[in-house]
Amino acid sequence: MTAVQTSDGASLSALHKTLVVVRYSESYYASGGVSAHLHALNTALSSLLHLTIYQLYLDPDHNVRVAVIEPDSQYEQIEVLNKAKTDSGRAGEQSLGTEGDSVFSSTEPFTRAPNLLQKVVSNFLEKLYFLLEKNAPSLWAQIRSLRRALCSPNCRWLSRCLPGVRAQIRLNDYIAECISQTIRSVHDDHPGKQILYIDHSPYQPLTPVRLKRAFEAEAMAAAVYHGGYEQADISLLMRIARRHWFGVITLNNCPRRLRSLVSPTSEQHSLLHNGVDIAFFDRTRVQPGCLRSRVGAGATSRLILVPARITYQKGQHDLLDALAVLSSDTLSQLVVVFAGQTNSRVYRRWLEKKIRMSSTLRSLTYHFVGNLDQTDLRDGYRDSDLVVLPSHSEGVPRVLIEAQAMGLRCVATDVGGVREAIVNERCVSLVSAKDVTQIAKAIQSQLEASALCAGEIEENRRLLESRSGLLALAKRHGKFYQSLCQSWSAGRTQGP
């Protein structure tokens, strides 16, 4: 293996001899932004740094599973901690723990099928939440902040009166116990090595419980800050920092209050951005026509791809309002493909009703194709003329990096870390969030622009590789991990 070098010339090639990484994320096999980032990251770290990674994640039934990723292994070739196969699940997946284990057989309260009353209440709450988010965003934000605060360990006495919050906390306790058991098992399997636990869950109010269990199991720890969270989440990280030595990983430029927690130049902090396998997202490796054939779009149609979850915060309704401003001639040529899992069925039905009720949009050709895996998404990029990301909030969007690598023009809202994902401003139009007029003008402008030439695409790919490629990603992570290991060894940690 070629030694990976940091900017100061220090080699990271021997990091695997001293370190094992244990990660937790809410899902592992979904193709959402966080999970896809972990896919790329695990590939980079295991193959380029030869690290062994224990990836904990929740399956659809809220059972914790562990994928052991060895150097140069693929995601399908995973082992399980206890080496005991199960009959259900994907090929190669196995459950953590054995049947009858008092710790890992406690998931029944989380997997019980909901009864009719629960379904009715759930549907009612989903509609209520959507109406609040749509018509009273400030009130909705306060309710979300209150619910997140109630999940704090300091409010457990109150959570007993709130079944939904109580179930979330109990599930988190189960996850924390699995993390603790995993770290202790890794200590047994890799004696003498340091263990770094990384909490990659986007639901930050429950992070302290998991970090505390990791500290108790004698592991270093790092918390990933995704951006776009309430101030209460940052305060939780600040309180943890006062009691423990731990690292903070940010995927975009961290906010002011987080900078007050650790200096951006500190060895406790690393700005990592998202990583993408640029070699995989290469338009020359893909035969065109797959997505167009799937949605029945002709060769002369202009295909707009919207790769985002179907939820209000992703702003698909703003895109529809913008399309309604375009001329009828332009609209008749468009095929809009919404590619992403439906997080809110109420919101999706509202989008479809919005199209049906609009005299302008009624003739629009559109398709909801659901969640696409990486291969299908790459095929979708190849067939598209334009990628639109009308989000109200973002971290550093992976799809924007992938689209640029595939030589596509893009329109995106200037929120979160979107600006940090752009390498060529001529190819990407930045607009204000929720500004329908700006979005419409940007779409019209990018559709009228000529396709990027081969030389410009290659230059964009070179810039993306140097900033967001797997090698660059491994270097940044490796350097950060190395600094934590050195600080831990120097005795700069504090007990819980």
N, C-alpha and C positions, 0 to 999 in steps of 0.2 A: 504494500500500500504506500502511495506517495504521502509523505508527511505533510499535514496541513499546517501552514504557517500563519501566525497572526501578524498584524501590522508591525509589531515591534521585533519580529524575527524569532520569537519563542515558539518552539515546536509543540504541537498539541497531539502528536501522533501516539504518545505513550499514555494519554489520559485514561484509556480503557483499562490500564493496569491498576489504577487506584480508585476508579469511580464506577458505580452502578446507578442508573437513573430510574426512579419510580415516578410515574405520572398518573394523574387522575383527570379524566374529562367525562362529561355527562353522557356522551355517546362517542363511539369509535368508528363505526362502519357507515354512518350517515355521511352524505357529501356536503354538509354545511360547511361554513367558513372555518370554524374552529377545528372540526374533525379533519377537513382536508389539509389544514395547516399542520396538524399532528401527523398525518400520513407523510407529508413532505419532510417534516422535521425528523420523524423516526427513520425514514430512509437515509437522510443525510447523516444523522448521528451514528446509526448502526454501521453503515457501509463506509463512510468517510473517516469516522473517528473510532470505529470498531467498538463502540459502547454497547453494553447489554442494557436493554430497556424493558422494564416491566410496565405495561400499559393497562391501567385499570379503567373500566368503563361500565356503563349501565346498558343492559340489553333492554328490549322493548317491555319486558315484564319487571323491570327495576331490580334485576339480580345483578350483582357485581361479578364481572368476569375479568380475567387477567390474560393478556396476550404477552408472551415473552418473545421479544424481537431480538434475534441474534444478528451479528454482523453479516451483511450480504444476503439476508433472508428477505423473502417477499411477505406481504401481509397475509396471504393465504396460508403460508407455511409457519403457523404459530403453534407454540406449545402452551401447556397450562401448568400452573404452579404445582398442583398435586398429581400431575401426570395421569389423571383418571378421566377417560373419555365419557361423554354423555351421548345419549341417543338423539337428543333434539338439538336444534340450532344449526348454524352454518357449518360447513365442513371445516374441521380444524379447531372449532371453538369448544371450550370446555369450561365448566363452572369452577369457581374458586371454592375450596372446601369440599367435604364429603357429606353424603347423606347422613343425617343424624347428628351432625356437628351442631352444637347449641348456638354457635355464633352465626353460622351461615344458613341455618334452617329457619331463620326468623323473618323471612321475606313474605310470608303468607298475607299479612295485613296489607301489603302493597300490591299484591297480584290478584286479590280477590275480584271477581267480575262484578261490575257495578250493577245494582238492581234498577228497576224502572224509575223509581223515585230519584235515585242519584243521577240518572241520565237526564231526566226532566230538569232537575235543578242545575246540572252542568250546562245544558243548552240555554237555560234562562240566563245564567251568569255570563255565558259567552256573548249573548246578545247585549246584555247590560254593559259589559266591559267595552264592547265595540262602540256602542252609542256614546259612552263616556269619552272614549278616546277620540271619537270623531267630532263630537259637539261640545265637549267640556274638557279640553286637554289639560288645563291647569288643575282641575279637580281630579282628573285621572292620574296625574303625576303625584298628587298628594296621597291618593289611595295606594298607589304602588309603593311610595316611600314608607307609608305606614305599615303595609304588609311586610316589606323587607325588614323594617325595624322590629316587627313582632317576631321575626325569625331569629333575631339576635339572641345569643345565650342569656343575655340579661333580662329577657322578657319571657322566659320559659314558664313562669308562674301564670302569665296571662294566656299563653298559648293553649293551656288546657281547656279553655272555653271556646277555642276556635279550631274545629276539626281539621280544616284544610291545612292550617299552619302546623297543627300538631302532627299530622301525617308527614309533612315535609321535614319537620325536625327529627322525627323518629327514623325516617329514611336516611337522613344525613348521619344520624348516630350509627346506623348500620354500615353506611359507607365508611365512616371514620374508623370503625372497628376493623373492617376489611383492609383498610390502608395500613393500620397498625400491625395486623397479622401478616400482611404481605412484607412489610419492612423487616419484621423479625425473621421471617422465613428467608429473605434475601441475605440477612446477616449470617444465617446458618449456611446458606449455599455459597456465599462469597466472603469467607472469613478474611478479615484484614482490610477489606475495601470500604471506602467511604460511600455512603448512600445519600443521594440528593433527591428529595421528594419535591415534585413540582405540581402545584395545584392549578390546573388549567380550566377550572369550571367558571363559566361566565356569571354564575349566581353567587356574588361575593359575600352577602351577609352571613352565609353559613361556612365561609372559608375558615374562620378562626378555630372552629372545633376540629376540622381536619388537620390544620397546621399544628395544633396543640398535641394531637395524637401522634403526629409524625415526630415532633420534638421529643415526646416521651419515649418513642421507640428508637431514639438516638440516631436520627437522620437530620442532615441539613435540609433546609427548605427554601423554596422560592415561590412567590405568588405572581401569577400572570395578571396584569391589568389590561383589559381589552379596550377600555375607553368607553365613554358614553354612559357611565354609571353615576348614581346620585352621590352627593357629598358624603352621605353616611357610610358608603362603601369605602371611600378613601380614609375616613376616620378610623374604621376598623383596622385597616392596614397600618395606620399610624400607631394605634394602641399595641398591635402585635410587635411592631418594630422596637418599641420601648422596652419590651420584655425579652426579646429573642434576637439572635443574629440570624437574619434571613435576607434573601435577595428579592428584588422586584424586577420583573420582566414586563416591559411595555411594548405593545405592538404598534403604537404610534407615539408622537411626541406627547409626553405626559403632562397633565394639567398642573396649574400652579401649586395646588395644595399637595400634590404628590411630589413635586420637586422640593417642597419644604420637608418632606419625609426623608428623602435621600437625594443628594446632589446628582444630577445627570452624569457628572464626571466621576462619581463614586464607584468603587468596585462592587458596591451593593446593588448597583442599578445597571441595566443593559437595555438599550433600545434596539429591538430585534427586527421589527417589521414582520410581515408574512413572507413565507418562502414558497416558491413554485418550482416545479421541475420544468425548466424552460425547454429542455431537449424534448420532453414529452409533448409540449404544446407547440408543435411545429407544423404549419399548414402543408408543408411538402410531404409529410408522412400520412396525410389523410386524403382519402378519395372523397370528392364532393358529392352531394346528393342525398346523403342519409336522412338529415332532418327535413329537407324539402320533400322528399318522398313520403316521410312519415306524416307530414301535415298537409300534403297535397298542394304544395306551392310550386308554381311554374318557374321556368328558368328566368323569365322576365320580371317576376315579382321582386319587390324589395323587402327583404326579411329583417325585422327588428327583433333581436333577442333580449329578453329581460330576465337575467339569471339571478333571481332573488326569491326568498321565501314569500309566500302569499300572506302578508300581514300589513296592517295599516302603516307601520313605521317604514316600510320599504317603498311607500309612495306610488304604487301602481295606479291609484286613482288620479294622481297628478299627471301621470303620463297620458291617461285617457283624456283628461281635460285639455292637455296640450295637443293631442292628435285631432281633437274636435276643431281646433283653430286652423289646421292645415287646409289647403284647398282640396276640393273634391277629387280633382285629377290625381293629386299626390296620394290621397287616402285610398283611392281605388287600387293603387299599385302595391299597397302595404299588406304584409302578413306579420302580425305581432304574435310572438311565441313567449308565453310566460313559463319559465322553467324554474321550478322550485316547489318544495313541499308546502302544502296548505296548512299553515299554522292556525288560521281562522276561517272556518267554513262560512261564518256569517259575512266576513269581509269578501270572500270570493263570490258569494251569491250577490252581494251588493255590487261588485264590479260587473258581473254579468247582467244584472238588472240595469245598471248605468248604461251599458252598451245598448241594450234592447230599447230603453226609453229615450235615447238620444236620436233625433232625426238625422244628425250628422254621422254618428258612429254606427248606426244600425247596419250599414253596408260593410263595416270593417270586418276583415277576416282575422280571427284570433284563435289561439289554441292554448289550453293549459295542459302541459305535457308532464307535470309532476317533477319529482326529484330525479335529476340525471346523474349517473355516475360519471367519473372523470373521462372515460372514453366517449360516452355519448355526448357529454358537454363539449369535448374537443371537436367532435363531428358537427355539433351545433354551431360552434364558432366558425368552422370552415364554410358553412352554408350561409352565414349571416352577412348582411351588409352593414349593420350597425348594432352596437350594444348600448343599451340605455340603463342607467342606474339612478333612479329618481329618489333615492333614500332620504329620510329625514335625519338619520344618524348612522354612522359607520365607524369602524375602526380603520384599518388599512385594507380595503376590499381586495381579496384575492382574485375575484373574477375580473377586475380591471387590469390586473397584471397579466392574467392569462389571455385576455382579449388583445392586449397590445402585443403579446408574444406571437399571437396568431395573425397579426397584421391587420387588425380591425380598427375602424374609427369608433369613437365612443362619445357618449354624452353622459355626464355624471354631475350630481349636486355637490357643491363645495362644502361638505360637512366632515367632521372628524378628521381622519387621516387620509381622505381621498386624494388630496393634493400631493401627499407623499408617495402615492403609487404611480404618478405620472412621470414618464421619461421624455415625452415629446408633446408639447402643448398644442402643436398643429394637428395632432391626431385625436386629441381629447378636448371636448368643449366642457368647461366648468360653468355651472349655472347655480343660481341661488335656490335653495330648497323651497319647495312649494310655489315657486314663481312659474306659473303656467306659460306666460308669454315668453320668458327666456328659454324654457325647455322647448317650446314649439319652434322658435327661431333657430336654436342650436340643432335640432333634428333636421330642419329644412336645409340648413347650411351644410351639415355633414353628409346628407344624402346627395346634395348637388356636387360635392367635392369629388375630385377624381380619386380612384383607388390608389393606395400607396404603392410606390414602385418597389422592386425587389431590394434595391440598395437601402432604401429608407427602412424597410422592415428588418433587414439584417442589422442595421445600426441600432434600432430600437431593441432588438433581441440581445445585442452585445451589452447595452446599458442595463437591461433588465437582469441579465446573467450576473453582472458584476455587483448589482445591488440586491436582487431578490432570488438569485439562483441557489441551488442546494449547497454548493461549495461555500458561497458567501454566508449562507445561513448556518452551516456547520462551524465556520470560523467564529462567528459572533457568539453562538452558544458555547462553543468549546472554551473560548477565552473567558466568558462569564463564569462557567463552571469551575474553571481552573482557579480563578480569583477567589471563589467561595471555598474551594478545597484548601487553598493556602491559608486563608483567614481562619478556617476551622482548625487546621493543624496548629496554627500559631496560638491557639487558645483564646481567640477573641470572642467566642460564643458565651452566652449567659444561659443559665438553667431556666426552665419554665417556671 
